[in-house]
Amino acid sequence: MKVGYQCALCLVHRAYNQILRATEDRERRFRALSEVIEMLGREFTPEAVPSLLGTKRDRMIRRITGNPDPYYELKRRANREALAMLSLVEALIEVQPTPLERFRMACKAASLGNIIEYDIPGHSALVEDPVRRLEGEDFYIDDTEAFFDRADRGVRVLYLTDNAGEIAFDRLLVRELRRLGCWVTVAVKGGPALNDALMEDALQVGMGDIASEVVTTGADAIGVNPEECSEEFLERLYSSHLILSKGMANWETLTEFGTPTPTLFLLRVKCEPVAENLGAPLGCNVAKLVPKGFRL
């Protein structure tokens, strides 16, 4: 997905807030923001990809401020808060009458978790009254049944996570896939990237007890950039039968490089460019299944 004109505001807004979290040194703050703006002045073109620009921005901020993970404390708190809600959400999934309905409700829970993302202009990362939210919402685009029909015993599923906190809700969907007999590889980021989940987050929420295996992408890139990922991750990426991809950044990047296998993009629409790109309104949930080789 290419940038929209609205992406400029988000890229700078997130830079500003991230820099404030990263350091209290005024000179470093000024230098970091000025270098980010200079980089965007060169590279913010109609052919740019938002998440790839965001990766360059974040690496620049970490280098200049000396802070390796500006979102560290927010991620720990998000995991604790999500875990505190999990039993209520799990109970709602368990009362669904069929495996398909359990799977769809688990997908809704994972989409609800995708709300937990910081510093997007106009977006709140708070998840309040999760049971009421889940009972009152549905998917604007709903390809969950088509994905469910493909998720047979022995099918290898690569589950691309997004944010910390959210990964606790992902546990419930991974569990449903395991119940269907799938081998589920859960992938987290290989290094700090915004508030995306790392191996530490996966372990904190107990993902290692649910997934068949947990690996990293081998990179600190936002979304998935195959040019930077480890060989271990690329082997999973290209050998999986299905991919379940969480969040907007994975949509932005995988639709540029091409989906290596049928992929369900599961996300909460949180910005106008992604809304326009998907043909879905702001604030809705999307479960969009695309074929192998899909590009925008």
C-alpha positions, 0 to 999 in steps of 0.5 A: 500500500502506498502512502496517502497525503494523510500519512504525513501527519501520522508519520510526524505525529508518531515521531513527536510522541515517540521522541517525547517518550524516548528522552527528556533531553531537549537537544536530542529531541530537537535533533531527532525531530529535525532529522525525521522531518528532513528524511520525510522531505526526501522520501515522502513520495507517492511511491513510498510505503507508510510502514517502510517510512515508519521503520526508518523514522523509528530507527533514527529516533532510537539511534539519536535518543539512545533509547532502544525501546520508547514503548517498553513500559506501555507494552508491559502495561498493555499486556497486564491489562489485556490479560485481566480481561481475557477470562471474560472474552474467553467465556464468550467464545466458549458459549458459541454453539459451533466451531465456526462460531467460536472461530469467528468470535475469536477473530472478533476478539483478536480484532478488538485487541488491534485497538491497542495501538498508540499515537495514531491521530484521533484514535484511542487505544483503550479497550473498555467493556470488551464483552459488550464491544464483542457482542455489539460489533461485527465485521464490515468485511467478513471472510472468516468462514472462507478461511475457517474452511481451509484451516483443516487438520495438518494445515500450517498456519503462520500467525503474524502478530501486531501489538503488545496487549493485543497478543493476549487476545491473539492467544484465543484465536491461536487456540481455536486454530489448534483445536481445528488441528492446525500447526500454528507458528506465531511470529513476533518482531525481532526487535522494537518496532513501535508497540509491536509484540516481541518474544518477551511479550509473547512469553508474558501472555503465555503464547508459548503454551498455546502456539505450536511454536513462536519465532521472530521475524528477525527484524525490527521493521514495522510490518513484514519486509522480506528483504530484512527478515531472517532465514528462519522466518522466511522459511515459515513465510514461504512454506505455510499453507495459510497466513493470518495477518494482524494489523494495518502495517502487515496490510501495508507491507504484504500488499507491496511484496505480494502474499506468499499464500492465501492470507486473512488480513484481520484488523481494526481500521484506524486511519483514512488511507487504510480505510480508503484502500480497503473500502471500509469505514473508519473504526470497523473490523475487517477480515479480508481473505486474499489469494496467493500473490495478491498485490495492490 
